[in-house]
């Protein structure tokens, strides 16, 4: 059984919403998943504009993206029929 949820985040400076996909796979008692977030949304979450991206070293940018991704995942809460997963 595969569960696919689509979330839309509205950015105050954007003309169109960004799409984020959360894919969950339930197999027996195991739950696995993948959360795909657009890089531009991660960069916005870090407060980086296009000009800022050019000034940040690639290694530092990757570290900042990973740190933000960990923060986002830490705040994710999954429930099925009101029960935390």
Residue pairs with C-beta under 8 A, 6 or more apart in sequence:
1 25
1 26
1 27
2 23
2 24
2 25
2 26
3 23
3 24
3 25
3 26
4 21
4 22
4 23
4 24
5 21
5 22
5 23
5 24
6 19
6 20
6 21
6 22
7 19
7 20
7 21
7 22
8 17
8 18
8 19
8 20
9 17
9 18
9 20
9 41
10 17
11 17
11 18
11 41
11 44
18 38
18 40
18 41
19 38
20 35
20 36
20 37
20 38
20 41
21 34
21 35
21 36
22 33
22 34
22 35
22 36
23 33
23 34
23 35
23 36
24 31
24 32
24 33
24 78
25 31
25 32
25 33
31 78
31 85
35 72
35 73
35 76
37 69
37 72
39 65
42 65
42 68
42 69
43 49
43 53
43 65
45 68
45 72
46 64
46 65
46 68
48 56
48 64
53 61
56 64
77 84
78 84
78 85
79 85
